[in-house]
Amino acid sequence: MAAIVALHGIDDKVEAGKIRLFRNKTLIPGKQVKLAFLAGQRYKKADLFSPARFMSMMRMPEDQWYPVLESREVRRKPLAVERLGQSLVFWRTADGQPNANRDRCPHLGAALSGGKVCANRLVCPFHGFEFDAEGQCCHIPAVGRQGKIPKGMAVKSFPLREAHGLIWLWWGESREAYPDVPFFPQLETGWRYGTVVVDWPVHYTRAIENQLDVAHLAFVHRTTIGSGGRSLVEGPYVEADEKGIRVWVTNARDAGQTPRSQSELAKAAVDKEPGLSFLFPGVWLLNISPRLKNFIAFVPINDQKTRYYLRVYHRIHNPALAKIFEVLMGLSNRFILSQDERVVVTQTPMDSADAQEDRLIGADRAIIQFRRLHARMLERSDSVTEAAEPIPSADPDGPH
């Protein structure tokens, strides 16, 4: 039987000994795969390849908490956003709990974000269908309170966590217990922060790598943080694991000196906080000083757009002075990012996972580690995909 895969508006058959999608990765070995869009269908194997890879066409590491919004952006009123390549709707129940659903009513495809929240249910603006926080349809006005709700009348919901002033969305298979959201423990107490929001027309991999690149400062930022011509990169010394990447770096003017070796840099890094830190899938920290840090949450909007939630963390506790400082730092950070953007938007290909022609150097050690670990996570996600069971097509006889 042909497997059913959710793909916006596509209805085709693909002969498969090998099926090549998502940048030449083999997703499903088998005889045939029917690609179809099925409104309201509930799928096996966590919607086949976890939450809805085929609804988004974005290829990202799975079983991860992705930062998607700031807490202040999600209110009772439904909020329509694009995240991870999908149209989503965010809303809160009366107790303040955030919820996220696919922004499409399974009845006739209207955007649920145009509706309202009533009695802790998301109400479709078209025919008044009501959905609970789990996405299950609880009431269809046209069939009455005693009417039977058709099988499969549900909208995809996503597990969320709210922590550190951010909304985090779980992209992966549902589970009994979830890991903690990725965050930097040194930021958890005693800090204030201000945020600027910046959108770039780039793939999230390029956005992240730009903030792990320690060799571009003297050129891209020669009028700001890279002034002084410190083009020689010592190292950097990098430590990396499945959780993230830590970078110790010293840039200097090139006077013909011999940079320190990796073993010397490793000894110098002992008991010192890294200059740069990154946690998968997308948070970054710049250690400016013990009392000042820059933080970025990288938010994949789609394959061609990434949002930055860029925060300055500080220890100024006078509210008036803190606000002035946050505004000034926000302006500075926004300008520095604009210097980066002018170059990063020119990089090809957009997704660095496809950048087979790049020739990396020693100064790119952090980028090398990011690509290695990111590729490993994608391969792990693909292996789950390949093991997914085929699922039956929608009931041709319609609702019962």
N, C-alpha and C positions, 0 to 999 in steps of 0.2 A: 504493500500500500504506500502511496506517496505520502511523505511527511508534509505537514503544513507548517509554513514559516511565515511570520508576520513581516511583511515588507510593504511599505506604503504604495498602494495602487498598482503593484506589479502582479501579473498573473501569467506565469510561464512555466515551462518544464525544462529542467536542465539535466542532461544525461550526466551521470556521475560515476566514474571510476574514481575521479577526483573532481571536486567542485572547487573552483578557484574564485574566492571572494575575499574582500578585506585584504587587499595588498598581497595577493598571491598566497594566502594561507589556506591550506586545505581544511575546510570546516566539517563537511559531512561525507564520509565515504558511503557508497550505497548504489542502488540501482537508479532511482529517480527521486528528485526532490521537486515538489510543486511549490512555487513561491506565490503566496497569496496574501491578501489583506483580509483579516477576519475581525470584524467589529464585535467586541464583547465576548469573544471566545476565550475561555479559560484553558490554559495550556498545561501539559505535563512538563516535568523536568524544569520547574521554575520558569514557566513561559518559554521553554525551549531556548537554551543558551542563556539562561538567567534573565534578568528582569525584562529586557525587551531589546536585546541587541539588534534584532532585525527591525524594530520600530525606529531605531535611530541611525543605523548604518555607521555609527562611530565605533571604532575598535579601541577599547580601553581595558586596562587590567580590571578584573572582576574581584568580587568579595572584598571590596574596599569601601570605606566611608569617604565620600566626596563632599567637600564644602560647596554649597550651592547658593546660599543667600545669607545675608545678615539677619539676625533675629528681628530687628526693628522693621524689616520689610514685610514680614508675614503678620497679617491681622485677621480679623474675623471675615472680612470681605474677601472672596476668592481672588487670588492673584495669578494672572497668566504669565508664565515665563518659559523660555526655551533653555533647557539644561541638558547636557549630555546628548545633544542631538534630538531631544524629544520635546514636544509641546506638553507642558505640565501645568497643573493648577495646585496652588498651595493655599491652605486655609486653616483656621483654628476652631476647635470646639470651645464650648463655653468655659471649660476649665483651663483654657490656654494652650492645650496640646496642639502642636502643629501636625498637619497632615499633607500628604502629597498624592495626587492621582494623575493619571493620564488625562489630558484635557480634551477628551472626546467622549461624548455620551454613546454608549453601545447601542442605543435605539436607532437614531438616524444621523449620528455623527456631529451633532452640535457641540460647540465649545462649552464645557461646563463652567469655565471661568466667567461666562456671561450671566451665570445664575446667582444664587444667594445661599447663605447658610441659615437653615431653620431647624431648631430642635436638634442640633448637633448632626444635621444631615446636609449634604451638598445637593442642592436642588437644581435640576436642569432648567434653563430658561425656555426651552422649546415646548416640552409637554409635561413638565413638572415631575419627572422621575426623581426619586429621592435615593441617595446613596449614603451609606454610613462610612465611618472612617476606614473600614477595611475594604471599601469599594463595592460592597454588596448592595444590590438594589433592595430597598425596604418597602417601597410604595410606588405604584403606578396609578395615578389618578383615573386614567381611562378604564381600568378594570375594577376599581373600587377597593375599599379596605379589605374585603373578603376575597378579592380576586387572586388567582394564582400567578405568581411571578415566573415568567419563562426561565427555563434552565439556561444558565450562562449569562444572565442579565447582570453583568458586573463590570466594573471599571478597574483597571490595574491600579493598585496602590503600592506605595514604596515605604519601607521602614525608614524612619527619621530619628535623629537625635538632635537635641538642642543643647549646645555647650559652648562656652567661651564667646558668647555673643554671635554664634553662627548656627545655621541650620545645616546638618549633615545628612546626606542621602546615601543609603546602602545600595550599591550597585553590585548585585550578585544574587546567589541563591539564598532564599530564606532559611533561617536556622533557629534553633531553640535559644541559643545564647550568642550574643554578638560581642566582638572585641571592643575595646575602648576606641573612641575617636582619636586620630593622631594629632597630638598637640605637644607643645614644648612646656615641660613642667616649670621651667624658670619664669614663665610668664603668668603663672596662675594666681599669684598673690602680690599685693603691694604696688600694682601698676595702674596707671590710667592710659587710655589710648584714644587717638583720633583716627578716623578712616577717610580715605579718598577712594573713589570707585573709578576705574579706568577700563575701557574695553579696547582690545586690540584685534585687528583683522588677521589673526594668526592662529595656527594650531597650538594646542596647549603644550606640546612637546617643545616647540621652539620658544615659547614664553618661559618655560621652566629652565631650559638650557641657558637662556640669556642671563638668568640670575645665578647660574653656576659658572659662568664664564669669567675668569679672573684676568684674562689677557687683553680685554678690549678697552679697559678704562682709559688708558693714555691716549686713545684714538677717538672713541665715541664720546667720551666725557672730558675731553682735554680742557674745556672751559669751566668744568664744575668739579666733580669728585676725582677726576683723573688728571687734574692740573699738576704740573711738576715733572711731567715726562717720565714717570716711573714705569717704563715698558718692560723691564726685565722681571720675569716671574720666577721666584724661588719656589720650586716644587710645581704645584702646591702639594702638600702632604694631605692625603685623602684616606679616610676610613669609610667603609660602606658595608651595609648588610641589607637584609630584606626589609628592614624598617625605614632606612634612609641613608643619607650621605652627610659626612662631616668634613669640613675643609679648613685647613690652616694654611694661610698664604701670606707671603711678604713680597710686595712689589718694590723694586728699587730702580734708580737711574742706572743705565748701563755704562759703567766706567771701565769695562773690560774685566771685571772681577769674575771669579768662578763661583757660581751658585752653590749653596750647600747641597749635600747629597740627601737622598731620601732617609737614610738612617739618622743623619744629623737632624733633619727636620722632625723626624719621629720623636727623637729625644727632647727636642725643644717644645714639642706639643704636649708633653706629659703635664698633667694638672692644669692645663690651660684650656679655656673655653674656645671652641672653634670659632673662626671668623664668620663662616657660613654654615648653616645647617639646613637640611631638607628632609622632610618626612613624606613618604608615599601615602596617598597618591598625589598630594599637591599643596603642601604648606612649607614655607621657607622662612628662615630667620637670619637677619644680619646683626651681628654683635658689634655695635658701634662703640659702646662703652658699658660699664656696669650699670649705668642709670639710663641708657638709651638704646633701644632696639628698633629695627624695622622688621615688619612681618608682612608676608604676602600669602593670601589664600588664592590659589589659581583655580578658576572655575571654568571648565570646558562648557561652552555654550553650544557650539557645533564644530564641525571639522575646520571651519574657517574663522572662528571667533572665540576669543578667550577673555574672561573678565578677571581683573585684579581687584581684590579687596586688600588695599595697601594700608597698613596701620603703622603709626609711630607709637611705640610704647615708651612711657617716661614716668618719672617719679615726682613730677610737680603737682603738689596736692592743693595748692590754692586754685580754686575753680576758674577765676578770671584769668590768672596768668596761664593756667593750663590750656584754656581755650585759645588764647592768643598764640601760644607756642604750637598747638596742634594745627591751627590755620596756616601759620608760617611754614611749618615743616611739610604740611600737605601741599602747599604751593611748590616748595622746593622739590619734593619727591615727584610730583606730577611733571615738572619740567625735566627732571633727570630721566624719567621714564620716556618722555617724548623724544629725547635724544636716542634712546635705545630703539624706539619704535621705528624711526626713520630707516634704520638698517635692517632690523629683524623682518620687517614686512617684505624685504627683497629676497630673503633666503628661499631657496628651492631645494628639494620639494617642500611642501608645507609641513608635512609630518616627517619628523626627523627619523622615524623608523624606516622610512623609504630612502634615506640619504646614503645609498650604497657608494656613492662617489666621493663622499667626504674623506679627507685625509687628515686625521687628527694628530696632534703633537702632545708633548709632555705636559704643556700648560693646560691641556684639555682633560686632565685626569678626572675631574669631577663629572664632566660631560660624558666621558667614556664609561664611568661607573653608572651614571644614570641610564645610558642606553643599554648597557649590559643587563641591569636589573629590570628595567622596563620591558626589554625583550623577553626576559625569563618569565615575567608576570603575564605577558601576552600569550606566550606559549602554554603556560599553565592553564590560562582561560580557554585557549583553543583545545587543549586536551580534554577539558570537561565538555566542550562543545561536541567534539567528535564522539564522545561516549553517550551523548544524549539519545534517548529512545525516540523512534518515530512516533508521531501522535496522530490520532484519527482526525479526519476532516470534520467540519461542522455538520450537524445533523441536517440532511437535505430536506427532511420533512418539516423543518422549522420548529418553533417553540412548542413545548407540550404543556 
